[in-house]
Amino acid sequence: MSETKIISLNSKELADISQVGGKGYSLIKLSSLNLNVPPGIVLTVGFFEDWIKKIKNSDLYKEFILQLSQNNNECQIILNKIKDWSLNNLVLSSSDKQDIEDNLKKLFPDDYNKILYAVRSSSPEEDLAGASFAGNYETYLGTQFDLLEEFILKSFISCIDYRVFKYKLEKGFTASDIKIAIVIMKQVNCDVSGVGFSINPLNNDYDEAVITSNFGLGESVVGGIITPDEYIVNKISKKVITEKLGSKDKIVKLNEDNGTSVLEQNSENQKKSSLSKEQIIQIVDKIIVIENSYNVPIDIEFGIENDILYILQARPITTYNKLPEEFLTKPNEQRQLYFDVTVGVQGFEEPMTTFGSDVFKLVIHTLAKLIPGIENIDNLKESAFDGIGGKLLLNLSNVMTKFEIETITNYTSNINNLISETLLNHGSEYKNKTECKALKINKFNIIRKVPIIRVIFAKYFAKSSKSNFENQMSRFITESEEYIQKNIDSNVPIFTILEHLINNLVTYFRSYAIPVLANGIFFGYMKLKNLFEPYLKDNSELRQDFNNLIKCFPFVTILMGLDTYKLSTYLDKNQYKNKTQDEFYQDYLDKKFPKEFYIEFETFMKKYGFRGEGEIDIVNKRYSENPKTIINQVFSALLEYDESNNPQKDFDDTNSNRPEIFRKLYKFASKKGFASEFEKAYFFTVNFFQYRESPKYYIVFVIGSVRKLILKRAEVLLQRNLIDDIDDIFKLKIKSLDHILENVDVLTKEKVGNKIHEDNKCREIITTWKRQPIMFDSRGRIFSHERKEASKKNQLIGDSVSYGKVRGKAKVLKTVNEKVFNPGEILVTKATDPGWTPLIINCGGIILEVGGMLQHGALVSREFNKPCVVGIENITDIIKDGEEIEVDAIEGIITLLDREE
């Protein structure tokens, strides 16, 4: 046998991972770092060639391959048969045994046949940057020399286990391939052992190490037998941040003859820390050395025997949020606190496209430049905002140098209450020490270009401000449509077209939107909220009256929902109550609906055809491209409503009752001493709050309109075979696409592909994230809501944003068209945007993971009298599709009715 079939763990050269497997490779590398690794050897993949050939030549293996090709569910049964066959038919040759003995004798010349060994599998597919097979293969501890062959075989056949087969399929490996290496190393008789992480796996903090430990062998920790001690340590200061003692009621010890036993832990050890402060810091120091060598976050297994620390394993952590360089600060630098608009406001499960975030970056840059006069707002570290890798990030550390934390939290609590929660708890530690000069506001620019007089004398100018806004924005749409049509086939770069349209839009906003928005939001709604908020918590009747006062304004999104319902009034419910959604859509396509419907639908598309789900990202299709979304909701509205019960009636009734509610609340305000402030705020709200969503409507108009132009221009890239899919263009930045279109005759597919990879690099990193956080910092730390405790096990607590109570079946959705939504079901999703509005008018209630009082889902739920609770993390994983639930949006309680109390 060739010597390379057995490799020592203290080898001076790193072997190929394809031969020694991930664990073997790791142990050899750790040994090369002069870390204290127990001596041992690796039986390489080549060592087991004969066994692998025998298995592959067996009838059972051939049957397995046949079943695998047919996607047969019997694979688990046949794999178990192969394992049984292997136990009875595979043996080591005499030369194999002798080679093992000779190699162990070199390491332990005096007692190689007396000491105990750990026999550990090592997967060659355990790529250091990709997959971890931890827990899928078998390890045998405390093995006598005479029993090594038996446990080598048992460890070997674990590579035929069904768990391994399933994991390989999930990770894209060849499931039929049989490969394994096996480590045989001296068994450490641990007094204490455990696991260490170079990154905090709970909050993703790069600068926190986490150690879990127990007395005895590490199987009690890694096997989940006990609740271990847990230590969180700051890797920079080496201070122990938290120390939490676990129950540690069990201990795993080596048997005298062979193997291990789980024993009861003595009461003294249960009560004391398994690690001293000195040992904790020693382990953290080793973790740092290993992490720096691997250049990725790692976890380790360690053991301590007679006060000597042994490193037993190290592997990369594959389930963490890796930050692009653009987000990161160095370990000793001031951390920056980021709010992700795409998750916290839009509720996106995935980042926007690179092109989409580049477009929105241009919008924010232009808004900041033309209104407050901030020249460079779009620099994440130096200023306040940036669009990178599909993320739209706000740097709150810089914002806090310009505005008081209380001011920020007062406004942002209406958008996403995690911002205010995080700033109130941690804001002072994240506020940069020096003022952010890039955020200097040009007051002269505002005074000179913004119609401040219309804000100051809002009552006097109310009528003209409203008519000016509506007339001028209508003019903007006409001008923009003409400009786009003129340039569809021109040579004007896409960036120039977008820049022209966005400049025009912001100029219109500055002149006509600011007077109505400032009065409607700041002097209207927010003032009302601040006046009444102290009295709402303990007064359910007042909460209900206040909710009725501020709902059913003619927001553009609400009008879209009402127009969707209006379409259903042209159809006969009796004709379709026994038909399916698909049959209904086919009738639409076959022009079987009344003529009046199609006339109204054309009007609908002129107003809203550029909108759609995920509409702020230019990659997403619009209603005009995919009308099925709207037709499906027309179908639901047709079945759900009638003349006496419909959203238009509710809208009209609420508006007619508003004066009466105002009079009732005015009496309350008089008693509390703020009647005149209330009356003024009410005036601003009634007259101007309806325009709150208008800016987004016009921004989406630009995005949707330019999308058509881009798709038409990019057709040539498909025709020249420079891209594989039309959506590949949205992996580029705007100027990169312009460059490619200008040089289409000389570029190759390889060069275009390289540019796509370069532009999309950050997004590719972000798409590996296992969770998309709303708030995180520049060292990876993720912030979450403090979970509110419910009085019953089957209840969850959130924040009420639209009052009421409803019971029904849950419909858990990630996208609006993911599955059929039945009228009256309770919508459970992360967040909504205007593309969800037609669906919301047909639901019974709403539960959202993210949001505040002014988030789209909250706003629309109030307008259509839908009970809505927000702010429950991971709600789409907790609630199961179809289960019966109750939404109590008076108290903010979700009850899972099918589960135990």
N, C-alpha and C positions, 0 to 999 in steps of 0.2 A: 504494500500500500504506500502511496506517495505520502511524504511527511506533511504536505499541505492539507491533507484531509483532517488533521488534528492540529489546532493552533493554540498556543499558550496565551492566556489573558495578559501576560506581561510581555507580549511580543513587541519588539521595537518598531515594527511597521504595521500600519493600519491595514487590515485585510479588507477585501471587498465585501460590502454588506450583502451582496447576492450570495455569498458563500457562508458567512458567519451569522447572518441575520441581524436584526436591529439590536437585540439585547447583547449578543456577542460583540458586535461592533462597538456598542456603547461602553461595555466593560473594558475592552482593549484600549479605547480612547481615554477613559477615566484613569486607567493604570498609567498611560503615557503622560498624564498630567501630574504624576506623582501623588495621586490620591490613594488613600488606603483601601484598595480593592482586594477582597479575599482571593488567594491564588486559585487558579483553575485552568481548565482547557475548554476549547470549543470543538465539538464534533461537527464538521462543516456539512453543508448540503451534499457535497461530493462523497462524504463518508457513507451516506445512506443510498447511494446509487443502486446497489443490489436490491435493497428492500423496495425501493420505488419501482424498479423494473418488474419485480414479482407481482406487486399490486396491479400495475397497469396491464400485465399479461393475464390477469385473472378474469374469469367470466363475470364476476360480480362488478368489477370496474367497468367492463364493456357495457354491462346493463345500466350502470350509473350514467355513462356518457350518453347512452340512448335516451334515458329519461330526461337528462339535462337538456338535450337538443329539443325535446318536446315540451319543455317547461312543466314537467310532471311534478305533482305534489308528493310523489312517493320517494323523492330523493333522500329524505331523512331516514327512511326505513333502510334503504339500500346502503347508505353510509354506515349505519350501525352494523349491518351485516359485514361490511368490509373491515370494520374495526375488530369484530369478533374473529373473522378469518385471520387477520394479521396477528392477533394474540396467539393463535394456535399454530401459525405457519412460519413466522419470521423469527430467526435467531441470528445472533452475531457469529461470524466465522471465528475460528481460533486465532487467525491473524488479527482480526478486528479487536478481539479481547486483549491480545498481547500488546497491541499498539496503545490501547487505553491504559493498560497497566504500566507500560514503560514510561508514558508521558506523565502519569501521576507520580511515579517513583522519582522522576527527575525533580518534581516540585516538593515532594514529601518523602525523602529517601529513608527516613527512620520509621515512619508510621503511616505510610500511604494506605495500608490495608487495615488500619485500626481506627482512623478518624472517620467522622461522618461527613457526607457530602450533600449539597443541594443540586438536584437535577432540574434544569430549567430550560424550557423550550425557547427558541429564538427564531422569529419569523424573518425570512429574507425579504418579505414584502413590506416589512415595517419601515417604510421610508421615513427618514428623520424629519422631513418637512411635510409629510402627508398624512399617513394613517398610523394609528396606534392599535395594535392587536391585544392591548392589555386586557387580561381576563378571559381571553378566548382560548388560550393554550394552557396546558397543565404544567404545574411545578410540583416537585416532590422534595420535601425537606427531610433532613435527618436520615439519609440513606446510607446503609452500610456498604462497604466496598463489595462484598459478596453478592449484594442484591442490585448492583448497578445495572446489569443487563436488563433485568425485569423492569426497572423504572425508566431506563432509556427507551425501551419499547413502548411503555405506557405514555411517556411524554411524546414520543414520535407519532403515535396514532391519534394524538389530539389534533394533528393537522388535518385529519379526515373528519373532524367533528362538524356537525351541522351548523353550529354557531359560527365556525370559521368560514364555512361555505357561504352562509348568508352575508357575513361581513365583507367577504371578497366581492360578492355581487354588488353590494351597496357602494363599495369603493372603486368599482370598475376594474378589478383584477380578473384574471382568468380563473374561473371557479374550479375548473377541472384539473388544474395544475397542482401537483403535490410537491411541496418544498418545505424543508425545515432543517434547522441546525439546532444543536443541543449543547447547552453549557453545563459543565460539571465543575463545581467550585466547592472549596472548603466551606463546610457549614459553620456559620458563626452562631454560637450559643448566646443569643442576645439577652442582656439584662433589660434593655429598653430598645424599642425600635419604632419605626414609623415612616411617614411620608412627608416630604417637604416640597413646596411649590415656590418657584422664583417670581411668581406673579400671584396676586390675590385672585383666586378663581371665582370668588363671589362678586367682587366689584371691578375686576380687570385692572386693578392698580398695579402698574409696572414696578413701583418702588416699595411694595409690601411683599414680604415673604410670609408664607403660611406653613406652619408645621403642625402635624397631628401625630400623636404618639401614645404608646401604652407600654407597660412592662411586658417582658417576654418577647416572643417572636412577632414579626410584623403582620402575620396572617390575621390577627384580631383586628388590625386597623384596615388593611386593604380588603379584607373579606367582609367588613361591615358587621362583625360579630358584636362589637361594643361601641359605645359612644366614647371616642378617645379624648384626651386632652388636646386643646387647640391653642396655638400661640400665633399671634400676628405681630410681625416685626418690621419696623422701618429699616430698609436695607441701607439707607444713607446714614442715618444717625445711630443705627444699631440699638434703638430703643424698642423695648417690648410694648407694643401699643395696647394689646389686650391679651389676657391669659384666662382661658376658660377651661376649668377642670371637668372632664367627662365622668360618666358613671364607672367605667372601667371594671365592670363586675366580673369579667372573664379574662383569662390569660392563656396564651398558647405557649406550651413548653415542649422541648424535645423529649421523646421517650428514650429510655436507656438502650433499648434494642434497635428500634427503627421507627421512623415517622414522628408524628406530633400528637399531642392531646390538648383538648380545650378543658381548662380547669377553672374552678371558682377562684376569683381573686380575693386575697385576704383584705379585711376591712381597712387596715392601715394604708395599704397601697391605693385603695379606692379613693381615699380622702386626700392623698398628697400628690403633688405634681410629679409626673414621671421624668421630667427633665429639669435640671438646674439651669439658672440663668446663664452660667458659663457654657453649658452644653448647647443651649439654644443659640447663642452667638456663634459658637464653633460650627454648628450645622449651617447657619446662615452664611458664614464666610465661605464654606465649601459650595453652597448653592450658587453664590455669586461667581466663584471661579469657574464653575461648570457652565453657567449661563453665558458668561463672557466667551468661553471657548466655543460653545455651540452657536452663539450669536442669535439665539431664539429663547423665549421663555421655556423653562424645563421643569419637570418634577423629578424628584429622586426618591429612592427607598434607602433607608439607612438602618444600621444596627449598632448598638454600643455594647461591647463585652469587656468587662474589667476596665472600664473608663477609656477604652480605645474605640474611636469612631470609625466605622467601616461604611463605605459607599457601596451599596448592593445593586444599584441600577440607576440610570438616568435616561429620560426620554423627553422628546419635545412635547410641549403642550399644543395640541392641534385645535383646541376649541377656545380660542381667545380672540379678542378684537385687536388685530394688528393695525396700528395707526400709520397712515402715510407720513413721510418725512415732513410734509407741509403742515401737519397738525402738531408735530412733536416739539416739546422743549427738552433741554438736557436735564438730567436728574437733579442738579443743584440750582437750576433756574426757577424763577417764579412761574408757577403753573398758571395756565390760561384756562378759563372756564367757557365751554362752548354750549350753545343751544342750537339744536338741529331743527330748522324750520320744516324740512321735508317730513320728519317724523312727528314733531311736536304740534304742528299745525295741520299738515296735509295727511299725516297718518300713513305715509308710504311704507310698505313692507320692504321694499328694495330702494336703493338710491335712484335718483333720476339718471337719465343718460348724460354722458359728458356734454353733448351738444345742448341738451335741455338746461343743464345748470349753467352753461356758458351764456345762453340767452338770458336767463334770469339774472345772472351776474351783470349783464349789460343794462338790464332794467334798473337794478338797484344803483348801479354806478351813475346812471343818468338822473334818477330821482334825487340822489344825494348832491350831485353837481349843480343841477338847475334849481333846486329849491333851497336847501340850507347852505349851498355853496361849498360843500365838502368835496374836494377834488379827488381824493383817493380813498374812498370808503372801502373799496374791494381789495383789501390786503389783510389776511386773517391775523397775522401777528402784529402788524403795525397799526391797524385800524380796527374796524368793527365787523366787517362782513367779508365773506368770500364764497364763491361757488367752486368747489373742488371735488372731483371724483363723484359727481352726482349728488353731493351734499351742499345744502345752503346753510352755512354756519354763521352764527352771530357770536362774536367774542365779547362776552359779558364782562371780562376782566378789564377791558379797555372802556367799555360803556360806563362801568361804575366809576371811572375817573371823571366823568362829565356829569353824571346824574346821581342823586342820592339813591341808595338801595330802596328806601321806602317808596320813592317816586316810581322806580322801575317796577316794583312788586305790585303797586296799585294798578298799573295798566296791564301788566302781563298776566295777572291772575285771571283776567277775562279771556285770555288766549289759551294758556296752559298753566294750571296751578302748580305744576312741578317746578316751574321757574321761581315763583315766589317762595315756595317751600325751601328750595335749595339756597336761594339768596339769603333768606332770613337765618338759615342755619349755618351757612358756610361763606356768605358773601364777603365778609371782612377779610378772610384769609386768602381770597382769590382776587381781591381788588389790587390792581397794579399800583405801585408806590408813586410812580411819576405820571403826570397827566398825559393822556393820549393827544399829542399835538395834531395828529392827522384828522381828529374829529372836531377841529375848530370850526364853529359855525359862523358863517359870514352874515352877521345881522343886517348889514347894509344891503346885501343882496336880497334878503327876505323883504325888507322894508320897501326896496325899490321895485321888486318884481311881483311880490305877492299882494293881492288886494286886501290888505289888512283892514281897511275901512269897512269892508263888507262883513268882516268878522266882529269888529267892535260894535257896529250898528246893525247887528244881524236882524233885529225885528223890523227895522225900517226897510232893509233890503231883501227881506225873506222871499217875497214873491219873485222879484227880478233875479235873485241869485239862483233860485230853482229853475226858472225858465231859461236863464242863460246857460246853466249847466246842461240841461236836456237838449237845447237847441244846438249848442256848440259841439257836444259829443256826437250828436247825430251828423253834424257836418264833418267831424273827424272821421267817422266811419265811411262816409261817401268819398272823401278825399283819399283815404287809405285804399279803398277798393279800386279806385281809378289808378292810383300809383302802382299797386301790385299788378293789376292787369297790364299796365303799360310795360312793366319790367319782367314779365314772366319769361320772355325769350330774349331779353337784352343781355348785354355783357356786364351790367352793373353788378359788382360783387354782392353776395348775400349779406355779408357784414354791413356793407354800406346801406343796403335796403333796410335791414333791421335797425341800424343806427338812426336812419332818417325817420322811420315810423315811430320808434321809441322816443326820440327827441321831440317829435310833434306831439305825441301822446302826453309826455310829461309837461310840455309847455301848456297844453290845454288843461291838464290837471292843476298846474300852478295858478292859472288864471281863473278857472271855473269850478274846480272840485274842492279846493281848500276851504273856501267859505262855507260850503254845505257840510263837508266832512268834519271840520273843526267844531262847528256848532252842534252837529248831530251826535258826534261821539264824545268829545271832551266836555262840552258845556251842557249836553243833553243827557244821553244815556249814562255816562260814567258819573255825572253829578247826581242823577236820580239814584243810582246804585249806592253811592257813598252816603246819601242822605238816609236811605231806608235800611241799609245793611245791618246796622247795629240792632234793629228791632225785629229782623226777619226770623232769626234762628229759633226763637221760642214762641212764635206766633204763626201757626199754620194758616189761619184765615188771612192774615196780612200778607203772608208769602203768596197765597193764591191770588189775592187782589193785585199785588205788585206784578206777578207773572202775567196776569191778564192785561195789565196796563201797558206793558212793554212788548207785547207780541202782536203778530199779524200786521206788521207794517209792509208796504209793498216793495220789499227787497226784490231785486231782479231775479234772484234764485227762487224766491217764493212765487213770483209771477210765473216762472217756468213750470213750477209744480202745478199751479192752478191751470195753466194752459194745457198741461198734460191731461189733467182731469177733464178739461173742456173738450178735448178731442174725443174722450170716451162718450160724451153726451150725444154724439152724432150716430151712435151705434145702438142696436137693440140687444139688451142684456139676454133676453130669452133665446135669442138666436145662437148665443155663444156659451151659455152656462154649462153645457155638456161637452164643449170642445176643449182641446188642449191648446196650450200656448203656441205650439208649432203650427197647428191647424189655423189658428187665428192669424199668425204671421203670413202663412201661405195665402190666406184670403186677401191680406193687405197687398201682397206682391201681385196677386191675380186681379187686382183692381175690383174686388167684390164689395168693397165698402161704398157707402153713399158718396156721391160726387162732392158734397159739401165737406166731407171729411178730408179729402185730398186737397181741397182749396185751403182749408184751415191748416192742414199739415205743412203745406208749402210756406204759409205765413210763419208757422212755428219754426221751420228750418231756417228761414231768413233771420229770425231773431236769435236762435240758439244752435244752429247747425254746426258752428265752429267749437261748440262745447263738447264735453264728454268726460268719462271717468279718467282721473289723473291728468286733467286738462292743462296743468301748468307745465307739464313735460311735453315737448313738441313731438316726441316719438309716438304718443298715444293717439289712436284713431278718434275721429270726431263723429258726432251723430250723423253728419252728412255722409260719412263714409260707411257707417254701420247703424242704420236706423232701427235695427232690431231691438236695441236697448230700450228705446222709447216705445216702440210698438208693444213690447212685453209689458211695460208699465201701464200703457193704455188698457191692455187686457185686464190687468189686475184691478185697475180703477173701475173698469166696467163691471166687474164681478163684486167689488167691495161696496160701491156706493149707489145711492138712489137720490131722488129729489129731496127727501127729507133728511138725509144723512150724507153730507159730502163736504169736501174741504172748502169749496167756494162759499157754501152757506156758513160754515164756521168762521171763515175769514170775514164775511160781511157782518155776521152777528157780533163778532168781537169788536169790529170797528164802530158799529152803531152803539155798542154798550160802553165804549171807552170813556165818553164824557161823564157817564154816571159813576164809573169807577174812579175817575179823577176827583169828582166831588166828594166821594167817600174818603179817599185818601187825603184830600185837602183838609178835611176836618181833623184827621189824625195828625197831619203835619202842623196844623194850627195849635193843637194841644202840646205838641213837642217844640214849638217855636221856630219852625223852619218853613212856614207856609209860602212866604214870598219867594224863597229860593226854590222851593218845589214847583211853584207855578212857572217860574222862568225856565227851569230845566225841562219841565213838561212841554213848554212851547217849542224849545229847540228840538226835543226828541220827536215830537209829532211832525214837525215841519222838515227836519233834515236827516233823521236817523235812517230813513229808508235808503239813503245813498251809500250806506256803509260798504256794501259789496260791489258797488259800481266800478271802482278802480280795477278790481280783479277781472270783472267782466270785460273791460276794454283791453286789458293786458292779454287775456286769453283770446280775444278777437285777433289781436296782432299775431300771437303765436299760431293760432289755427289758420289764419290767412296765409302767413308765410310758409307754413307746412306744405300747403298745396304747391306753392312756387318751388320749394326745395325738392319735393318729390318729382316734379316734372323735369327739373334741371338734372337731377341725379339719375334719370333713366339711362343716360348715356353710359354711366359706370357699369350698369348691368349689361348693357348691349356690348360693351368692350370687354366684358368678363374681368373687370377690375375689382369687383366685389361679388360676394356670393348671395347676399340678401340686401334688399333695399334699406332695411333698418341698420345695416352696417354703417351708413353715413352718420348716424346719430351717436356713434362711438368716437367721432371726431370733434374737435373744436371748430368753431365757425370759420375762422380764417384758414384752418387746414383744409376744410372742404372747398373753400374758394380756390385755394392753391391747386388742389387736385383737379377741379373742374377747368381751371385755366390751362392746365398742362396735361390734359387727358390724352393727347396724342403721343406724348413721350414717356409717360409713366407706365411702369409694369405693375402687375398684380402684387408682386412681392414688395415693391416700394410702397404701394398703397397700404398693404397689410402691415408693414413696419410702422407707418405713420398712425394707423389705427391703434396698434399696440402701444405706441408711445403716448398718444393722447389719452388712451383709456386705462393707463397703468394704475392710476389712483383708484378708479372705480373697480377695477379687477380685485384690488386689495380689499376694498370695502365690501364687495359682494361675498367675501369669505366670512364676514362677521356672523356669528351665531345669533346675535341680538342687535337690533338697531336702536340704540339708546336715544332718548330725548335730550338728556344732559350728560356731558362727559368732559373730562379735562385733558390737558395736553400730555399727561402721563398715563392716559388710558382709563382713569377711574370713572366708573359709571355711577350715576346717581339715580335712585329709585324712590318712589313714594314710600313713606312710612305706612306700612299696612295697618289699617284700622281693624280692631278686633270686634267681631260680631258676637252676639250673645248665644248664637246657635251654630253648630258645626256646618249646617247646610246654608249658611247665609254669608254674603259678601257685602262689604260696606264701600260705597263710593260717594260721589258728590251729585246732588240733584241739580239739574239745570233746566228741567221742564217738569212741572209738578203734575202728579196724578198717580194712579195705580192701575196695573193691568196684569192679567195672567194669560199665558199662551205658550205655544211651542217655540223654542229657540231656533233661529236660523243663523248659523255661524258662517260668515262670508269674509273672504279676503279681497275679492273683487266683486263688483256689482253684478257681473254676468256669470259668476262661478257656477251657480245652480238655480233652479227654478225657485222663485220666491212667491209663496202663497199669501194672499191677502190676510192680514190679521196676525201674521207671525211676528215674533219679537226679533228685531235685527240686532245681532251681536257682531261687532267688527272693531277694528283698531281705531279708525277715524273715517270721516266722510268728507267729500268735497262736493261741489255742485252737481257732479255727474251722478250722485246718489239721490238727488232730490225726488225724481219721479218714483223711485222705490220707497222712499221714506213716507210719502203721502199714503202708501198702502199698508204700512206696517202697523202693528199694535203698540209697540213701544221700542225703545232703543237703549242699548248698552254699549258704551264706547270705552276703549282702553285709555285714550288720550283726549284732552279737550278742556275747554273752559266755557264760560258763559257766552263768549262770542265766537267760539269755534263753529264751523258750518253745521255740524250735526246738532249741536245744542240750539242754535238759532232756528233751524228749520223745524226741529221737534216742537219748539214753543209755538211756532206759527201754525202748526197743524195739530196742536193739542195731543202730542204724543209724549207720554211719560218717558223721561230720559235721565239715565244715571251715567256719569263719566268717572274716569280716574281709577279704574281697577286694572292693575297690571296683569298681563297674561290672560285676560278674560277669554280670549278666543281659544285658549288651550284648556281652560278650566271648565267652561260650559260646553256640553256636547250637543251636536246637531239633533234637534227633535225632542230634547228633554223639556219637560213642563217646568216653567219658571214663573216667578212673580216679580214684577218690577214695581217696587214701592218708591216712587220718585218724590214722595213727600218727606220720607225719612232717609232716603238714599240707600235703601236696603234691597239687595237681590236675594231672593230665596229660591233654592234649587229644590223644587217640591218633590222630586222623585228620590231624593237622598235623605239619609238619616239626620235627624236634628241633633 
